[in-house]
Amino acid sequence: MIIDNVSAPCYAVIFTSIRTDEDPEGYSLAAQRMLDLARQQPGFLGVESAREEGGVGITVSYWSSEAAILAWKHHPEHAVIRERGRSTWYQRCTTRVAKVERHYGYNA
């Protein structure tokens, strides 16, 4: 899914992961819950996500400020699911935060 309604400047949280084969149903439910919950957070602007069959995934969420990102990071339910991800669903994961200075697009 590609979103077009995010304008710069803003912040991008880039979450790259490699999934395990463990508990795919639990993972799907948790991922949907986290998306629903993130959408309710002040400063949330949108999200783009892709996962290949081999388990490598990239999710980019967009936020209005670093304060909004930190609030999401420390949200109690998000913290619980993040720990579950580390213990069960991910072989490896990395989070990067970047400031988006410009935004370009093309839509045929």
KEKE-203216 format. One record per residue (C-alpha): x negated, y, z negated; residue number from 1; residue in three letters. Coordinates in steps of 0.1 Angstrom, whole numbers, plus 5000, padded with zeros to 4 digits. Example, Ala and Ser with C-alpha at 12.3 -4.5 7.8 and 13.67 -1.06 7.14 Angstrom:
2
xx_yy_zz_num_residuo
4877_4955_4922_1_ALA
4863_4989_4929_2_SER
end
This chain:
108
xx_yy_zz_num_residuo
5000_5000_5000_1_MET
4986_5034_5010_2_ILE
5000_5065_4993_3_ILE
5001_5099_5011_4_ASP
5015_5122_4984_5_ASN
4983_5126_4963_6_VAL
4966_5159_4969_7_SER
4931_5170_4958_8_ALA
4916_5179_4935_9_PRO
4925_5150_4913_10_CYS
4908_5120_4897_11_TYR
4906_5084_4909_12_ALA
4901_5054_4887_13_VAL
4887_5026_4909_14_ILE
4891_4992_4893_15_PHE
4873_4964_4912_16_THR
4877_4928_4900_17_SER
4872_4892_4908_18_ILE
4901_4870_4896_19_ARG
4900_4836_4880_20_THR
4925_4809_4888_21_ASP
4939_4810_4853_22_GLU
4976_4819_4846_23_ASP
4986_4835_4880_24_PRO
5022_4840_4868_25_GLU
5011_4857_4836_26_GLY
4988_4879_4856_27_TYR
5015_4889_4881_28_SER
5039_4898_4853_29_LEU
5013_4918_4834_30_ALA
5002_4936_4866_31_ALA
5037_4946_4873_32_GLN
5043_4958_4837_33_ARG
5011_4978_4838_34_MET
5022_4995_4871_35_LEU
5056_5003_4856_36_ASP
5041_5016_4824_37_LEU
5014_5037_4843_38_ALA
5041_5054_4864_39_ARG
5057_5067_4831_40_GLN
5024_5083_4819_41_GLN
5020_5121_4821_42_PRO
4994_5129_4848_43_GLY
4999_5097_4868_44_PHE
5000_5105_4906_45_LEU
5000_5071_4923_46_GLY
4982_5039_4930_47_VAL
4968_5018_4959_48_GLU
4959_4982_4955_49_SER
4946_4953_4977_50_ALA
4934_4918_4969_51_ARG
4918_4893_4993_52_GLU
4926_4855_4991_53_GLU
4891_4849_4976_54_GLY
4901_4868_4945_55_GLY
4884_4901_4950_56_VAL
4906_4931_4943_57_GLY
4905_4969_4943_58_ILE
4930_4991_4926_59_THR
4927_5028_4928_60_VAL
4950_5049_4905_61_SER
4952_5087_4908_62_TYR
4955_5110_4879_63_TRP
4958_5148_4874_64_SER
4931_5150_4848_65_SER
4905_5132_4828_66_GLU
4926_5136_4797_67_ALA
4955_5117_4814_68_ALA
4930_5089_4823_69_ILE
4918_5087_4787_70_LEU
4954_5086_4774_71_ALA
4962_5057_4797_72_TRP
4930_5039_4787_73_LYS
4940_5042_4750_74_HIS
4976_5033_4755_75_HIS
4982_5004_4731_76_PRO
5000_4981_4755_77_GLU
4974_4988_4782_78_HIS
4946_4980_4758_79_ALA
4961_4946_4749_80_VAL
4965_4936_4786_81_ILE
4930_4949_4794_82_ARG
4916_4925_4768_83_GLU
4937_4896_4781_84_ARG
4923_4904_4816_85_GLY
4888_4901_4803_86_ARG
4894_4869_4784_87_SER
4916_4851_4810_88_THR
4922_4867_4844_89_TRP
4889_4882_4855_90_TYR
4855_4867_4862_91_GLN
4842_4902_4866_92_ARG
4855_4937_4867_93_CYS
4842_4972_4870_94_THR
4859_5006_4864_95_THR
4847_5038_4880_96_ARG
4861_5073_4876_97_VAL
4856_5099_4903_98_ALA
4868_5133_4911_99_LYS
4886_5136_4945_100_VAL
4876_5169_4961_101_GLU
4892_5165_4995_102_ARG
4919_5143_5010_103_HIS
4923_5135_5047_104_TYR
4947_5113_5065_105_GLY
4960_5100_5097_106_TYR
4994_5085_5103_107_ASN
5004_5072_5137_108_ALA
end
